[in-house]
Amino acid sequence: MKISVGNDHAGTDYKLAIVGLLRSQDIEVINHGTDSTDSVDYPDFVHPVADDVENGRADIGIIICGSGNGASMTANKHQKVRAALCWNKEITELARAHNDANILSLPARFISLPQALEMVKTFLNTSFEGGRHERRIEKIACS
């Protein structure tokens, strides 16, 4: 599995911990995020992640900013991306199972690091249920 990761200054500590978790599981990581806490513009780090997912260079993506909103909005501009802003494990599980989310957006200023790591594990270990959800997913993208 290959995962593309991007973050702004608010998500640096979370990104470093998440990358460590992923690499400990022998998951290949493409790091588009900043490693600094100096202020940066999140779209500069989110668009490359969305491009990786959209073009098949990564299986899924993880994006992190202060609220998770800006990152999610940016990623969802890409036609083949379904970025889910998640606040807890249950929402994360539903985003994968019902919405086939392919990018997890985390709000670093509103969740703890242990919560974020648990949400990443949930995102990785939850499969899309298909069925009635499939036709809904097919209606998301604009043509």
SULHUKA-V667475 format. One record per backbone hydrogen bond with DSSP energy under -0.5 kcal/mol. CO is the residue of the C=O (numbers start at 0). NH is the residue of the N-H. If there is no record, write none. Layout:
BEGIN
co: (CO/CO)
nh: (NH/NH)
END
This chain:
BEGIN
co: (0/1/1/2/3/4/4/5/6/7/8/10/11/12/13/14/15/16/17/18/19/20/21/21/22/27/28/29/29/39/40/41/41/42/45/46/47/48/49/50/51/51/52/59/60/61/62/63/64/65/67/68/69/70/71/73/74/77/81/81/82/83/83/85/87/88/89/90/91/92/93/93/94/95/96/101/102/102/103/103/104/105/105/106/106/111/112/113/114/115/116/117/118/119/120/121/122/129/130/130/131/132/133/135/136/136)
nh: (27/58/59/29/61/31/32/63/33/10/11/14/15/16/17/18/19/20/21/22/23/24/24/26/25/2/30/4/31/41/43/44/45/46/49/50/51/52/53/54/56/57/55/3/103/5/105/7/107/108/71/72/73/74/75/76/77/80/101/102/84/85/104/106/91/92/93/94/95/96/97/98/100/99/128/60/83/104/62/105/85/64/107/109/110/115/116/117/118/119/120/121/122/123/124/125/125/132/133/134/135/136/137/138/139/140)
END
